[in-house]
Amino acid sequence: MHDRLMGNARNLRKRMTPEERHLWYDFLKKLPVTVRRQHIIGDYIVDFYIPVRRIVIEVDGRQHLTAEHKAADAERDRNLSAAGIRVLRYSNQSIHASFQAVAADLLEKLMLTWDDVKR
């Protein structure tokens, strides 16, 4: 199972969505903390993980609006929360329409400021 997850995670890193790419290259990669892309935690592959803060960042497309996905996401969030990990979810739409607001929200939750972001 773990080998399959490793292969899937590697593939997902190579094929990030445009929204994941934007968040990664234009913000997360510039933070002064380690951010892991497509990281395996237990049985899950999370979009981004910040180990020092025990925070997962998920970038959700429209498919996450379906009842089935909402239920799966809620269970996943509960399981990660039970492991002491906080899950932050941002929609593709919010990354497109309000990138600065998403970045500001993340900075607040990470207890960082804009001065901490590498230019």
HUCOR-V328704 format. One record per run of one state. SS is the DSSP state (2 for helix, 1 for strand, 0 for the rest). FROM is the first residue (numbers start at 0). LEN is the number of residues. If there is no record, write none. Layout:
ss=SS from=FROM len=LEN
ss=SS from=FROM len=LEN
This chain:
ss=0 from=0 len=1
ss=2 from=1 len=13
ss=0 from=14 len=3
ss=2 from=17 len=9
ss=0 from=26 len=1
ss=2 from=27 len=3
ss=0 from=30 len=5
ss=1 from=35 len=6
ss=0 from=41 len=2
ss=1 from=43 len=7
ss=2 from=50 len=3
ss=0 from=53 len=1
ss=1 from=54 len=6
ss=0 from=60 len=1
ss=2 from=61 len=4
ss=0 from=65 len=1
ss=2 from=66 len=16
ss=0 from=82 len=3
ss=1 from=85 len=6
ss=2 from=91 len=6
ss=0 from=97 len=1
ss=2 from=98 len=12
ss=0 from=110 len=3
ss=2 from=113 len=3
ss=0 from=116 len=3
